[in-house]
Amino acid sequence: MKTAVSLPDPLFAEAEQFAHARGLSRSELYARALTWYLQTHRAQAITAALNAVYEDEESALDSGLQAAQAQVLGPEEW
């Protein structure tokens, strides 16, 4: 997909230098940057959703489970 975007001149120049120094085309640089940005925000949205689900839940580990884990792992790993 071909598209046009407007960038401030200093940002464009820095991106051009960055891409050139790494042997990337402008399109590859922008695609990688956008992919990273979207993945980061997707992960943040998932974390926020999980936080909302569990905000009213007790966060303490069940004492029986805690004892079982301690027994399996041993004191040096717990």
N, C-alpha and C positions, 0 to 999 in steps of 0.2 A: 504494500500500500504506500503510495507516495503522498506526502503531506507537506505543508509549509507551516513553519512556526516562526514567531518573532522572539528574538532574544536580545538582551542588552549587549551592546558591542563588546564590553570587557569580558562578559561570560562567554560569548561566542569565540573570542580570540583565545581565551584560556582553554576552552574545549578543543579548539583546533590544534593547539600546541600539545595538549595532553594526548589526543588521538594520534597525532603524527609521531610523537616520541614512543608510542607503544605499537606502532604499525597497524593502527585501526582506521577503518574508514569512518567518516563522520556518522554515517547511518549505523554502523556497528556500535560505535560509542553511545549514541543516543538510545539505541535499542537495549543495550546492556544496562544503561542507567535507568531507563524506564522500567525494565524488568525488575531490577533491584528495588526500586522505589515501591512498586506495586507489591512485591513479595513482603517487604518490610511492613507495609501498612496492612496487608492481609493478616500477617502474624499478629500485629497489634490489635486488630479487630477480633481475632479469635481469643486472644488473652482477655480483652475487655468483656467479651461475651461470657467466657468462663468465670471471670471475676463476678459478673452480675448473677450468674447461676448460683455460685457458691458463697455469696456475701452473707447470707443468712444461715449458712451451715456452720456447725462446730468444726473447728480446724484442728483440734487436738487429736492426736493419734490414740486409738482405742488402746487401753492399758493391756489387754490380752494380746493384741497384735504386737504392741511394743515389746512385751516380754518375749514373745515367740521370735521376733526379729533379733533381739539381743542374744537369745540362746543360739540361734543359727549362726549369726555373724561372729559372736565372741566379743569380748570387751575391747580389743584393739581395733576392731572395725566399726564399732558402734559409736 
